[in-house]
Each structure stands twice: as C-alpha cells, then as structure tokens.
Amino acid sequence: GGRNAGPAKVEVPLKVSLEDLYLGVTKKLRITRQMVDGASGKMVPVQEEIQIDVKPGWKEGTKITFQGKGDEHPDRPADDLVFILREQPHPSFTRDGNDLVTTVKLPLVTALTGGSVSVTTLDGRRLPLNLDRIVTPGSERVVAGKGMPINKGPQAGQKGNLRIKFDVVFPTSLTQAQKDRIRPVLAGV
C-alpha cells in the first residue's frame, strides 16, 4: 500500500515592484490548470482568473497559497498553487529589512555650505531635506517613518526608515583663479 500523500505544491514566482510592496496592490492573474472532465475522465486545460491582494510591507519570499487551485488528478487531491513573492529591482531605492535606502548626488558646494535637496519618495511625494551641516561623502541621513510599511510583529502598522546616502560630486576641474580663491578659505579648516 502506498502512503497517502497530501496535495503536491506547485510554486510560481510572483514579480512585484517595490512601489506595489510599499502601497499594496491587487494582482489579477490568469492561470491554466489541468482539470478532470467529469464526463470523459480525461484531463482538460481550464483557464481561471485568481486574485492576489498584496499587502503593504510584504517581503521577498512571502508565500501565498491557493489550496487545490493547481492541477487536478484522478487519483489524489488537486495540487496547491503557491505564489512566491519576488521583489523587482527599483532604479532608485533598495530595501533593507523595513528600511528604504536611496542615494542622492550632491554638488560639493552644497555638501560644504549647506542648502536643501528634495527626495522623491516611493509614492511619488517630494520630501524636502534641509542640509544645515557639512555632508561628507558616503554619509547618510535617516528620516524616521518614511520607509516600508511593517505588517507583522510589535511594530505592525508603523513604517521603517528612509536612509538617504549622499554621493558628493566633486568638480572634475577648476581654473587656476578658482583654485587661488578656494585655497585660502579651506586652508584654515
């Protein structure tokens, strides 16, 4: 006698953008599954639409299981259909746990003398930043509560941080006159 195996799992990658993981999204997918035709007992392909509600803050590797929505079999339970979340790369942001990390190019003059820059957030809003102290290359500014939504654990309902790294852009060349003006200013620091 064979052991009574439970349903097999069919795993399918589900590609989701970082914006969709930030805001949440409803994905409607067309799937084709093999079903047993009641009259003939033969396997026939049937198209179905399924809906996945991606919650804000879900992470890479999250599994969404639809029990019995895989292929049917004449001799055992229908397969489970399991979608595995795959986060797509974003051009400006990376995710680090619940934090979002982005890099801002900053002209050397702004890095030294201050000023303001703005960062466009994942939901398209502009976030102004006032730079009131010297920004060194590779330094980082943390804006609390502007990262990814947290959907589990003690911090559920809150957001991680937005970490802004600064890439200080140095001039590629200076005229002799510019060098002569800068040298006395920076010599004393």
JODAJO-V867586 format. One record per residue. N is the residue number from 0. RES is the residue in three letters. NEAR is the number of other C-alpha atoms within 8 Angstrom. Layout:
N|RES|NEAR + N|RES|NEAR
This chain:
0|GLY|2 + 1|GLY|3 + 2|ARG|4 + 3|ASN|4 + 4|ALA|4 + 5|GLY|6 + 6|PRO|10 + 7|ALA|7 + 8|LYS|9 + 9|VAL|9 + 10|GLU|8 + 11|VAL|8 + 12|PRO|8 + 13|LEU|8 + 14|LYS|8 + 15|VAL|10 + 16|SER|10 + 17|LEU|11 + 18|GLU|9 + 19|ASP|11 + 20|LEU|15 + 21|TYR|12 + 22|LEU|10 + 23|GLY|12 + 24|VAL|10 + 25|THR|8 + 26|LYS|8 + 27|LYS|8 + 28|LEU|8 + 29|ARG|8 + 30|ILE|8 + 31|THR|8 + 32|ARG|12 + 33|GLN|11 + 34|MET|11 + 35|VAL|11 + 36|ASP|9 + 37|GLY|6 + 38|ALA|4 + 39|SER|5 + 40|GLY|8 + 41|LYS|7 + 42|MET|8 + 43|VAL|8 + 44|PRO|8 + 45|VAL|8 + 46|GLN|8 + 47|GLU|8 + 48|GLU|8 + 49|ILE|8 + 50|GLN|8 + 51|ILE|9 + 52|ASP|8 + 53|VAL|11 + 54|LYS|10 + 55|PRO|14 + 56|GLY|13 + 57|TRP|9 + 58|LYS|8 + 59|GLU|8 + 60|GLY|7 + 61|THR|8 + 62|LYS|8 + 63|ILE|8 + 64|THR|8 + 65|PHE|9 + 66|GLN|8 + 67|GLY|12 + 68|LYS|10 + 69|GLY|14 + 70|ASP|10 + 71|GLU|13 + 72|HIS|9 + 73|PRO|6 + 74|ASP|4 + 75|ARG|8 + 76|PRO|9 + 77|ALA|12 + 78|ASP|14 + 79|ASP|14 + 80|LEU|14 + 81|VAL|12 + 82|PHE|11 + 83|ILE|13 + 84|LEU|13 + 85|ARG|10 + 86|GLU|10 + 87|GLN|8 + 88|PRO|7 + 89|HIS|8 + 90|PRO|4 + 91|SER|6 + 92|PHE|10 + 93|THR|9 + 94|ARG|9 + 95|ASP|7 + 96|GLY|4 + 97|ASN|13 + 98|ASP|12 + 99|LEU|15 + 100|VAL|12 + 101|THR|11 + 102|THR|10 + 103|VAL|9 + 104|LYS|8 + 105|LEU|10 + 106|PRO|9 + 107|LEU|10 + 108|VAL|7 + 109|THR|9 + 110|ALA|13 + 111|LEU|9 + 112|THR|9 + 113|GLY|13 + 114|GLY|8 + 115|SER|8 + 116|VAL|8 + 117|SER|8 + 118|VAL|9 + 119|THR|9 + 120|THR|8 + 121|LEU|9 + 122|ASP|8 + 123|GLY|6 + 124|ARG|7 + 125|ARG|8 + 126|LEU|8 + 127|PRO|8 + 128|LEU|8 + 129|ASN|8 + 130|LEU|11 + 131|ASP|7 + 132|ARG|7 + 133|ILE|9 + 134|VAL|11 + 135|THR|8 + 136|PRO|7 + 137|GLY|8 + 138|SER|8 + 139|GLU|8 + 140|ARG|7 + 141|VAL|8 + 142|VAL|9 + 143|ALA|8 + 144|GLY|9 + 145|LYS|10 + 146|GLY|12 + 147|MET|14 + 148|PRO|13 + 149|ILE|14 + 150|ASN|12 + 151|LYS|6 + 152|GLY|6 + 153|PRO|4 + 154|GLN|9 + 155|ALA|9 + 156|GLY|7 + 157|GLN|9 + 158|LYS|12 + 159|GLY|14 + 160|ASN|14 + 161|LEU|14 + 162|ARG|12 + 163|ILE|12 + 164|LYS|12 + 165|PHE|14 + 166|ASP|10 + 167|VAL|13 + 168|VAL|8 + 169|PHE|6 + 170|PRO|6 + 171|THR|4 + 172|SER|4 + 173|LEU|7 + 174|THR|6 + 175|GLN|6 + 176|ALA|6 + 177|GLN|8 + 178|LYS|9 + 179|ASP|8 + 180|ARG|8 + 181|ILE|8 + 182|ARG|8 + 183|PRO|8 + 184|VAL|8 + 185|LEU|7 + 186|ALA|6 + 187|GLY|5 + 188|VAL|4
